[in-house]
Amino acid sequence: MAEARPAVVVHAAARIGVVRCDQEPLLALRSNVLATLTVARACAAHGARLAYVSTADVYGVAALADEETQPAPQSLYAMTKRWGEQTAALYAPTGLVVLRLANPYGPGLEPGQGKGALPSMLWQAECRERIPAYRGEMRTWCWIGDAARAIRLALESGEEGVFNVGSDADPVTMTDAARIACDTTGAPHDLIDEVEPPPGRVAPTISVERVRALGWRAEVGLEDGLRMLLESWRSAPAA
């Protein structure tokens, strides 16, 4: 930070996932809270504006959440991200932007690591493995390129505070998402197993009117996004 002297820092590093944070709670706290403390202090010390990438999971079971909805985390993962927001506000409040993303996905993660339900299902379909799909759960997913554009627009606007970022398409059941993953890879649908979701998983529907007012629209649909994600894996050089 002292050498680069950035005008803005977009802090997106985190331990993600309800199950993964429950499995290693100390790592979740270090990654999502204490690391954010370090970043926020550095931003304040070197005059950089902080943009903290959070999650819509902080809203809990809200039926429709806009930026004024009171957070109500239902899992350790969501709690650590909410604490990250509060830590950022405490130590780097000047010009702070908090971006609450809803289910982003796309290239950048090594496949098969269990990071994100949608990439996990697509990888399982590609490998012809069993695909657990949470019964009764519905979600919308946002292509990472669309999410990145939203973050850029929020920063360029000069506005502060919270921005929800996510697709406003109709929610898709996890079972239907698994079927789309199978169709994308050519895998049979009988690989799909409907299972009960783990405690603490929530799927709030968010309002994205604030970022839409900046001229943003989600441009990549679920089928196209899964196809592009699969192509990125298949075209990657062998390790």
N, C-alpha and C positions, 0 to 999 in steps of 0.2 A: 504493500500500500504506500509506504513512504517513497519508494522508488518510482512507482507508476503514476502516483497522484491522480487517480481516476476521478472523474466528475460524478460518476454514479456507479454503484455496485449492485448487481442483481444477484441476490443470495438464494440459490435454488438447491443447494446441497442438503440432503436430509436422509434419515432412516425412514423409509416409507412402508406402509402396510400395517393393518391391524394385527395380524398374526405375527409378523416379523418383529414388531415392537414388543408384543407380549412375550415373545421368546427371549428377547434380550433387552430388558427394560433399562438397564444402565447404559447400554449403547444408544438406545433411543433418546435418553436424557442428554447424554454427551453430544450426540449428533444434532439434535433438534433444538436444544435449549442452550447448552453451554457453548457450542460452536457459534450459535447466533449471537451470544453475548460477546464473544471475541470479535466477530465481524462488525457488530454494531459499535463497539468501542473504537475499533480501528477507523470506521467511517467518521465518527465524531472527531477523532483526533486529527484526521487528515482532510477534513472538510468535504467528504464525499456524501452524496445523497444515497440513501439505502432504499432498495426495492426488495421486500421480503416475499418470497414465494411460499404461500401457505396453501391450505386445502379447504374446500367447501365442507369437508367432514366436520369442521369446527361448529357448524350449525346444528349438528345432531339430527334429530328426527323432524326438523321443520318441513312442513308440506311445501312451502314456497318461500325461499329465503332471498331477501335483497340485502344490500349492504348495511341496513339499519337493524336487521334481525339480530337479536341477542344470541351470541354463541352459547351452545349447550353441548360440549363434547361428550361422546358416549364411549370412548375408548382411550387407552393410553396414547395411541398414535395421535388422535385428534387433540388430546390434552397437551401433548408436547408441542404440537404445532401452534396451538393457542398460546401457550407459554412463550413460544418463540416470537409470536406477534407482540406480546406484551413486553418482552425483553427488548425487542427492536424499538418499540415506542418509548421505553424508558431511557435507553442509552443513545439512540440516534433519531430523535423525533423530528428534526428539521427536514422538511420535504419528504417525509417517509411515505412510501407507497406499500400497501399490503395487498397482495394478489392472491385471492382465494380461488384456486383452480379446481375444477370438477373433472376428474378422470381424464387427464391428458395421456396420450399414448403416441408412440412413433419410434423411429430409429434412435439409437444412442445407448440403449441398454443391451448387455449381452443376453441373448435368448436363453431360456431355460433356468433363470435364476429366481423365478417366483415373484418378480417385481411387477405387479399390476395384473389384474384378472384377465384383461383382454389380450395382452401379449402372451400371457401364460397359456390361455386357451388356444391361441393361434399356433404356438410352438408345439403344444401337445398334439394338435391336429396334424401338423407337419410331420411329427415323429410317429404318428399313429399310436399315441398313448391314450389311456383313459382320460376323459375330460370332465372333471367335476364342475357342475354349474349350479349355483346357489338357487334353490327353489324359492319362487315368489319374489325375487329381487329384480328390480328394473333400474337401468342406468342410461345416461347419455354419456358419450365419450367425445373428447375434443382432440383433433389431430394436433400434434405438437407444433407444426408450422403455424396453424391458426392461433394457438396459445402464444407463441413467440411474437406474432404480429400484434396481438392485444397488449402484451407487456410493453412493446416498443411504443405503441400509440399512447398508452397511459403515461409513460415517461415523457414522451415528446409534448404531451398536453400541458405539462407543468402542474397538473392537479395533484393533490395529496389525498391520503386516506385510503379506504378500502375499495378495491375493484373485484367484482366477481368475474371469472373468466371460464366459459364453458359453452358447449353446444346448446342451442335452444331447440334442437330437433326433438321429435317425440321419443320418450324413453323406450328402451328395448329390453326385454327380459334377458336374463343371463342365459337361459336356454336357447333363445333365438340368436343371441350373439354367438353362442357355441356352434349353432347350425351354420351361421354365416362363415365362421372360421373354418368349419369343415368344407363348405362349398368353395372357399377361397383356395384351400390346399388340395381339394379333391378327395378328402377323407370321408369315410362313411359316417352317417349320423349316429349309428349305433355305438360309437365310442363315447357318447355323452351319458353321464350319470348325474341325475338330479340329486342334490344333497342339501342338507340343512345348513344355512349360513352360520359362521361362528358368532358368538356374542360380540356386540359392540360395532358390528358393521351397519352403516347407515347409508342412505342414498338420497340426500336432500335434493330437491329441485330448486335451482337457483335462478334468480332474475339477472339478466346480463344487460339491462337497459342502460346502465351507466357507461359501460364500454361501447355499447352500440351507438351511443350518442356521439362518440368520437369518430364514427364512420366505420367501425369494425363489424364484420360479419364472418361467421364460420363458413369456410368455402369447401372443405373436404368432408364428404359423407363417410359413413362407417364402412361401406363396402370398398370404396376407393382407398380409404386409409389402410384397411387391412391388406389390400392388395399391394400397396406401396411398401408397407412394413415387411411383408413376406419377400418382396423383390429385394429389399435392402439386405435381408438375411441371406438370400440365395446368391446374391452377387458379391457378398463380402469374401475377401480372400481367406483361404483356409488358415487356421491358426498353426 
